[in-house]
Amino acid sequence: MGQNLSGEAVFKDTSKAALAPFDRYSDMLLGIIWGCSIYGIGMIFCAIALLGRWSGKHGERGVNIFSVLAAFILSVGWPLILIYLARTADSPR
């Protein structure tokens, strides 16, 4: 063990991971699909949170098709909506 550590022979470094071109394309496609999935889940969560907020504490106001469409259009910017919802949340009393 360790005999080649003190030797002067230079060995080729084979530690790099190399991907075939079709694997590289598949990995990029998988990353894009994961990102789109997370973005879609965030949009759905924020649209439902907005609809729940707009309907009132006990559901006094009804939800119609226009409020649903508005919630899904506004949910495109879901990171900003999460910040808005967190800043304007009712504090427990």
C-alpha positions as CSV (number, residue, x, y, z in Angstrom):
1,M,0.0,0.0,0.0
2,G,1.1,3.5,-0.8
3,Q,4.1,2.4,-2.9
4,N,3.2,4.7,-5.7
5,L,2.8,7.8,-3.5
6,S,6.5,8.4,-3.3
7,G,7.2,7.4,-6.9
8,E,8.1,10.0,-9.6
9,A,5.9,8.6,-12.3
10,V,3.1,10.9,-13.3
11,F,-0.3,9.3,-13.5
12,K,-3.2,10.5,-15.6
13,D,-6.0,12.1,-13.5
14,T,-9.2,10.1,-14.1
15,S,-11.3,11.7,-11.3
16,K,-13.3,14.0,-13.6
17,A,-16.8,12.9,-14.4
18,A,-17.6,13.1,-18.1
19,L,-21.1,12.9,-19.5
20,A,-21.9,11.7,-23.0
21,P,-23.7,14.4,-25.1
22,F,-27.1,12.6,-24.8
23,D,-26.7,12.4,-21.0
24,R,-25.8,16.1,-20.8
25,Y,-29.0,16.9,-22.7
26,S,-31.1,14.6,-20.5
27,D,-29.6,16.1,-17.3
28,M,-30.4,19.6,-18.5
29,L,-33.9,18.6,-19.5
30,L,-34.5,17.0,-16.2
31,G,-33.3,20.1,-14.3
32,I,-35.6,22.3,-16.4
33,I,-38.6,19.9,-15.7
34,W,-37.8,19.9,-12.0
35,G,-37.7,23.7,-12.0
36,C,-40.9,24.1,-13.9
37,S,-42.6,21.6,-11.5
38,I,-41.5,23.5,-8.5
39,Y,-42.6,26.8,-10.1
40,G,-46.0,25.2,-10.9
41,I,-46.5,24.0,-7.4
42,G,-45.7,27.4,-6.0
43,M,-48.2,29.0,-8.4
44,I,-51.0,26.6,-7.3
45,F,-50.1,27.2,-3.6
46,C,-50.2,31.0,-4.0
47,A,-53.4,31.0,-6.0
48,I,-55.1,29.0,-3.3
49,A,-53.7,31.2,-0.6
50,L,-54.9,34.4,-2.4
51,L,-58.4,32.9,-2.9
52,G,-58.6,32.0,0.7
53,R,-57.5,35.5,1.7
54,W,-60.0,37.1,-0.7
55,S,-62.9,35.0,0.6
56,G,-62.5,36.4,4.1
57,K,-61.9,34.7,7.5
58,H,-65.1,32.7,7.5
59,G,-65.8,32.7,3.7
60,E,-68.1,35.7,3.8
61,R,-67.4,36.6,0.2
62,G,-68.0,34.1,-2.6
63,V,-65.4,33.1,-5.1
64,N,-66.3,33.4,-8.8
65,I,-64.5,32.6,-12.0
66,F,-63.0,36.1,-12.3
67,S,-61.3,35.9,-8.9
68,V,-60.0,32.4,-9.7
69,L,-58.5,33.7,-13.0
70,A,-57.1,36.8,-11.3
71,A,-55.5,34.6,-8.6
72,F,-53.8,32.3,-11.2
73,I,-52.6,35.3,-13.2
74,L,-51.2,37.0,-10.1
75,S,-49.7,33.7,-9.0
76,V,-47.1,33.9,-11.8
77,G,-45.0,36.1,-9.5
78,W,-45.5,33.6,-6.6
79,P,-42.2,34.5,-4.7
80,L,-43.5,38.1,-4.3
81,I,-46.9,36.8,-3.2
82,L,-45.3,34.7,-0.5
83,I,-43.5,37.7,0.8
84,Y,-46.7,39.7,0.7
85,L,-48.6,37.0,2.5
86,A,-45.9,36.7,5.1
87,R,-45.8,40.4,5.8
88,T,-49.5,41.0,6.0
89,A,-50.4,37.8,7.9
90,D,-52.6,38.3,11.0
91,S,-50.5,37.9,14.1
92,P,-51.9,35.5,16.8
93,R,-53.5,37.2,19.7
